[in-house]
Amino acid sequence: MCQCFTNKQLIGNAYAASLMAAISETSDGLDRSMLKQILRRKALPELNSEGSSGLLRNITLFQLTLMGIGSTLGTGIFFALAETVPIAGPAVVLSFALAAVTAALTALCYAEVSSSLPVSGSSYTFTYMTLGQGAAMLVAACLLLEWGIAGAAVAVGWSSYLNDLIFIATGHEIPMAIQTSPFLDGPDGWVLTGESYINLPAVALVWMCTILLLRGSRESAIVNAVLTLSKLGVLALFVILALFAFEQQNFVPFMPFGIEGVGAAAAIVFFSFIGLDAVVNASEEAINPQRNIPLAIIVALIVVTSVYVLVAVSSLGVQPASDFQGHDASLTTILQRATHTPWLGGVLAAGAVLSIFSVTLVCLYGQSRIFFAMARDKMIPEVLCKVDPHSRSPRAGILLSSVMVTPLAAVVPSHMLWSMVSLGTLITFIAVAIALVVLRSYYKRVPQGYRTPWYPIVPILSIASCLYLLLSLHATVYHLFGIWLLFVIAFYLLYSLKRATT
């Protein structure tokens, strides 16, 4: 009896051991399979291949350049001074310069990578081809955050300029109940103001841009070009008129909050350079992308940086840094103070209303093209990459972008939105610099159309400068980003990992 029990026990132990071994082996197999999928890379496109995505190649070099200028100028100079002068003082000029240097280093990396990989999806696709599927999903999370929140933040600022224009023209304002966010971003978090319920003009702007995008990329590019040229004219007028009221003493003290203030402001204004990604997003709709994408990026960066510095210097010359709070930091108010002529403020407000439209337009365009690229890889439902046979645009992706942006534009305060945009932009720029290194060292990819100078110093400096600006962001931004990232990781593990293709 004892012997029988011992035998059964031995058999049971052996079975349990074999079962555990089988489970362990299966688990190891699943772990290896999952890891293999996470690290799997998308095939690089053939050199000089035009591809066949269903999108129409009809965007010229001139339109590409204005796309970069338009999306970048509106996101920065019309809104950034109110957020950055209070924390950097007159040294905000250095903040713009620091952000521009970081963007320039990244632009050189972007130029080569985009000419070697002329595909839709920008940083997401670059990362998928060089670092693997898991890293691509992380970058996609940053891009969707970057474009969606930028579109919402710009729409919120547009509402303020529209109110200025209506007040100057008629003496009346948009009712407070539908003019601004119902929340106030205070020291203890968001609190209800009780004075407003929804930012209705911001919502209206989002859907006006949506209607235009649904008509097709060519029409959108033409409208963006016209609005961007008008924006450049308005800002040139502002700089010229502001110089007549320039007071040098407004720059003393120049750096009241030290180098920390300069770095913190630079981290915030870095969102101003998301136009680089807008140009790359048009790679599959651009004519001769190997040549035109790098040229458009570089020219746009030069023009935008020059305008930023000129407007910042002339604005600080008109009023002291202590006056840059809320509405007093709008270019409309500054121009009225400089000229003592209300109708000139109206001209600038009208120019801002028209030109900022192009920024939201490009933001929605950029986010919908990220959806398009991800859906083509089956990372998200494939309906988002279906192209309308008439407009040749991804209608479902455009509509989803608008649905995501609308609630942000309707109720969220602008300050936190801008910082979140900067975080997403900085991470994607780091990914592009790393993608360049992988292309050169691992794939031995011969640069097509453009070659980044001083390699590998430029990508290394790009990564280092982006990391420095990331460290300057507020901890709350990282907490909010962590929540968004957890949602994206859960979606990737439950949906994308099983369905994605390369």
Secondary structure, DSSP 8 states (H G I E B T S, - for coil): -HHHHHHHHHHHHHHHHHHHHHHHHHHHHHHHHHHHHHH-------TT-----S----B-HHHHHHHHHHHHHHHHTTTHHHHHHHHHGGGHHHHHHHHHHHHHHHHHHHHHHHHHS--TTHHHHHHHHHT-HHHHHHHHHHHHHHHHHHHHHHHHHHHHHHHHHHHHHHS----GGGTS-SEEEETTEEEE-SS-S--HHHHHHHHHHHHHHHT-HHHHHHHHHHHHHHHHHHHHHHHHHHHTT--GGGGSSS-TTHHHHHHHHHHHHGGGGTHHHHHHHTGGGBSSHHHHHHHHHHHHHHHHHHHHHHHHHHHHHHS-GGG-SGGGGSHHHHHHHHH--HHHHHHHHHHHHHHHHHHHHHHHHHHHHHHHHHHHTTSS-GGGG---TTT-S-HHHHHHHHHHHHHHHHH--HHHHHHHHHHHHHHHHHHHHHHHHHHHHTS----SS---TTTTHHHHHHHHHHHHHHHTS-HHHHHHHHHHHHHHHHHIIIIIHHH---
